[in-house]
């Protein structure tokens, strides 16, 4: 009796390939984490300075935008490494 023929196994893409879904998911999660983290720290520090340090209200906005800008800078650096 013949044994059933199994389909050939698919090879995994190389680690540095753009088609690797786990790598794409990892980069996406790093970007989301940086956006939320840097912006959250900026907003938190601004809120603390506003409530405890008697800073004006626009310090919250300014530090939040500074955190967002730092997150976008980090995204640029990560993307620059990936494009090489």
Beta strands, then each sheet from edge to edge (+ up, - down):
end
